[in-house]
Amino acid sequence: MSKTFPHHAADRKANVTPRRDMSASADPSKASSPPAISAASLKSRLRRVERTPDGFFPSFDVNDATNWGPFLNTHGFVIVQILTKAECDATVADFVADVNARAAQGGCNPSTAAAPGSSAPPRMNIDINDPMTWEDGNWPCAGRHLVGDFPALTQRAMANRTHPNVYRFYQQLLRSDRILCHVDCWGVMRGTAQLRWPLPPGDSGMGTAPPAMIRPPPADAKAAAEEEEEHYYIDRPEWRSHLAPHWDVHPWWYVKERAAGRPPMFQGVLALVDCPDDVGGFCVAAGSSALLPEWCTKVPEQKAARAKHFDLPSNDDWYDSLQHVPLRAGEMVVWDSGSLHANFANFGPSMRIVQYLRCLTRESAEGDAVRAVYLPENTQAKWGVEYARLPYALPPLSRRMLGLDPWP
């Protein structure tokens, strides 16, 4: 019997199975049905992390390895504090400018550039506080990946991935001073519920607003009264997307790598705005990385539908065992690549904005094609960008983490 991935309470109540991500490289017509898996004993051994009183998870100073190290070893993930509020705000401004510039250049979204004489509305610049600007045609790309497969190369984005706090964390985690960084993308989820929308010009009531989309005003009556413009509230469920439980490695390969003495791999997401439960985001089966070798003995090895990605069969006992991991702005969640994880959809009014981060050592990638793709010289080739020619000066730490200068 298939299980439902509980990516939001509303879906759990309605017992609705969320849409699977059907990106181009995942062809469901060619997927074979895996055998039913009996791993109840493993499910009972997964961890549950208690939330703090404010509804988030414990987070640690990067220098507090005495505490974050055991937490990571036990749960397979950890949250550390990286950026200040000012650094987050500056990065969000960079994100908006970068996204709008790419969209203006056409990006990969045919709808961003209307043909001459077309009746299509002109593109609007993205404003993270104005949902009317979040329509598909205003982004660099259509679909789930609104920002496209483009690297985040702004000065602030580069400063984040080579931030002294990121370096210090990975220096302790990887037990090396010679840390290199992977250059990756922005991540965004649009708000999809209770979106404030102005009434059409000249409409003094709700007569022209679609009845199915009318929502009550905010609970704060005073704030609503101070707003001069008439408005109503709509939901945009078609903007919701999620990823089902998966690994970004082939699980059986990873277990063999670790058994052979190869170091673990780690992935990270840096929150640039507050990311509570309602805006969607990262979720994880805590403790699954430690149980992965045993899981692999219980499940017949299968071929992955996509390179570097393996979806958990929906009849697996772990499928409905993931915890949401809300993040405060400036926090980075880092997880062992052996941890089963996913992301859940945005059911709130605000935008989720993150930056993907990953670090490694050159020694860990030697002779390993899977790990080597994350080395900075290989990401230069992938993106067709020379980091030494970026239009801003890179400080010494950044140059070393990008492989431009040697480590002493």
Rosetta blueprint (number, residue, H / E / L):
1 M L
2 S L
3 K L
4 T L
5 F L
6 P L
7 H L
8 H L
9 A H
10 A H
11 D H
12 R H
13 K H
14 A H
15 N L
16 V L
17 T L
18 P L
19 R L
20 R L
21 D L
22 M L
23 S L
24 A L
25 S L
26 A L
27 D L
28 P H
29 S H
30 K H
31 A L
32 S L
33 S L
34 P L
35 P L
36 A L
37 I L
38 S L
39 A L
40 A H
41 S H
42 L H
43 K H
44 S L
45 R L
46 L L
47 R L
48 R L
49 V L
50 E L
51 R L
52 T L
53 P L
54 D L
55 G L
56 F L
57 F L
58 P L
59 S L
60 F E
61 D E
62 V L
63 N L
64 D L
65 A H
66 T H
67 N H
68 W H
69 G H
70 P H
71 F H
72 L H
73 N H
74 T H
75 H H
76 G L
77 F E
78 V E
79 I E
80 V E
81 Q E
82 I L
83 L L
84 T L
85 K H
86 A H
87 E H
88 C H
89 D H
90 A H
91 T H
92 V H
93 A H
94 D H
95 F H
96 V H
97 A H
98 D H
99 V H
100 N H
101 A H
102 R H
103 A H
104 A H
105 Q L
106 G L
107 G L
108 C L
109 N L
110 P H
111 S H
112 T H
113 A L
114 A L
115 A L
116 P L
117 G L
118 S L
119 S L
120 A L
121 P L
122 P L
123 R L
124 M L
125 N L
126 I L
127 D L
128 I L
129 N L
130 D L
131 P H
132 M H
133 T H
134 W H
135 E L
136 D H
137 G H
138 N H
139 W L
140 P L
141 C L
142 A L
143 G L
144 R L
145 H L
146 L L
147 V L
148 G L
149 D L
150 F L
151 P L
152 A L
153 L L
154 T L
155 Q H
156 R H
157 A H
158 M H
159 A H
160 N H
161 R H
162 T L
163 H L
164 P H
165 N H
166 V H
167 Y H
168 R H
169 F H
170 Y H
171 Q H
172 Q H
173 L H
174 L L
175 R L
176 S L
177 D L
178 R L
179 I L
180 L E
181 C E
182 H E
183 V L
184 D L
185 C L
186 W E
187 G E
188 V E
189 M E
190 R L
191 G L
192 T L
193 A L
194 Q L
195 L E
196 R E
197 W E
198 P E
199 L L
200 P L
201 P L
202 G L
203 D L
204 S L
205 G L
206 M L
207 G L
208 T L
209 A L
210 P L
211 P H
212 A H
213 M H
214 I L
215 R L
216 P L
217 P L
218 P L
219 A L
220 D L
221 A H
222 K H
223 A H
224 A H
225 A H
226 E H
227 E L
228 E L
229 E L
230 E L
231 H E
232 Y E
233 Y E
234 I E
235 D L
236 R L
237 P H
238 E H
239 W H
240 R L
241 S L
242 H L
243 L E
244 A E
245 P E
246 H E
247 W E
248 D L
249 V L
250 H L
251 P H
252 W H
253 W H
254 Y H
255 V H
256 K H
257 E H
258 R H
259 A H
260 A L
261 G L
262 R L
263 P L
264 P L
265 M L
266 F E
267 Q E
268 G E
269 V E
270 L E
271 A E
272 L L
273 V L
274 D L
275 C E
276 P L
277 D H
278 D H
279 V H
280 G L
281 G E
282 F E
283 C E
284 V E
285 A L
286 A L
287 G L
288 S H
289 S H
290 A H
291 L H
292 L H
293 P H
294 E H
295 W H
296 C H
297 T H
298 K H
299 V L
300 P L
301 E L
302 Q L
303 K L
304 A L
305 A L
306 R E
307 A L
308 K L
309 H E
310 F E
311 D E
312 L L
313 P L
314 S L
315 N L
316 D L
317 D L
318 W L
319 Y L
320 D L
321 S L
322 L L
323 Q E
324 H E
325 V L
326 P L
327 L E
328 R L
329 A L
330 G L
331 E E
332 M E
333 V E
334 V E
335 W E
336 D E
337 S L
338 G L
339 S L
340 L L
341 H E
342 A E
343 N E
344 F E
345 A L
346 N L
347 F L
348 G L
349 P L
350 S L
351 M L
352 R E
353 I E
354 V E
355 Q E
356 Y E
357 L E
358 R E
359 C E
360 L E
361 T L
362 R H
363 E H
364 S H
365 A H
366 E L
367 G L
368 D L
369 A H
370 V H
371 R H
372 A H
373 V L
374 Y L
375 L L
376 P H
377 E H
378 N H
379 T H
380 Q H
381 A H
382 K H
383 W H
384 G L
385 V L
386 E L
387 Y H
388 A H
389 R H
390 L L
391 P L
392 Y L
393 A L
394 L L
395 P L
396 P H
397 L H
398 S H
399 R H
400 R H
401 M H
402 L L
403 G L
404 L L
405 D L
406 P L
407 W L
408 P L
